[in-house]
Amino acid sequence: MPVISLNGFDLQPAVFRELPLDYLTFQGVIPFEKMGDETLVTLLNPFSDRLRQEVAAALGCRCHFYLIPPADFDVALEVVKNRYAAESK
């Protein structure tokens, strides 16, 4: 599984809001980009086949998965949380 940093991506609510914030936080996943009918998703746990299948089923599309370093995940998750909060106002 390729490793990716989300520092160069503008995380879009339309993509990551397809899954609940609690799910993103607990499962360690962030959908971060759409490419046509497919979604790019970062994972903290690249070994969980169950998680990859669950995410693809929840998103209802083919997904491409990338490993994200924990520190990068924490930074990206803060961006996601802030954007969730901004949209709920």
Secondary structure as the mmCIF struct_conf table of DSSP 4:
data_model
#
loop_
_struct_conf.conf_type_id
_struct_conf.id
_struct_conf.beg_label_comp_id
_struct_conf.beg_label_asym_id
_struct_conf.beg_label_seq_id
_struct_conf.end_label_comp_id
_struct_conf.end_label_asym_id
_struct_conf.end_label_seq_id
STRN STRN1 VAL A 3 VAL A 3
TURN_TY1_P TURN_TY1_P1 ASN A 7 GLY A 8
HELX_RH_AL_P HELX_RH_AL_P1 PRO A 13 PHE A 16
TURN_TY1_P TURN_TY1_P2 ARG A 17 GLU A 18
BEND BEND1 LEU A 19 LEU A 19
HELX_RH_AL_P HELX_RH_AL_P2 LEU A 21 GLN A 27
TURN_TY1_P TURN_TY1_P3 GLY A 28 GLY A 28
STRN STRN2 VAL A 29 MET A 35
TURN_TY1_P TURN_TY1_P4 GLY A 36 ASP A 37
STRN STRN3 GLU A 38 LEU A 43
BEND BEND2 LEU A 44 LEU A 44
TURN_TY1_P TURN_TY1_P5 PRO A 46 PHE A 47
HELX_RH_AL_P HELX_RH_AL_P3 ASP A 49 LEU A 59
TURN_TY1_P TURN_TY1_P6 GLY A 60 GLY A 60
BEND BEND3 CYS A 61 CYS A 61
STRN STRN4 CYS A 63 LEU A 67
HELX_RH_AL_P HELX_RH_AL_P4 PRO A 70 GLU A 87
TURN_TY1_P TURN_TY1_P7 SER A 88 SER A 88
#
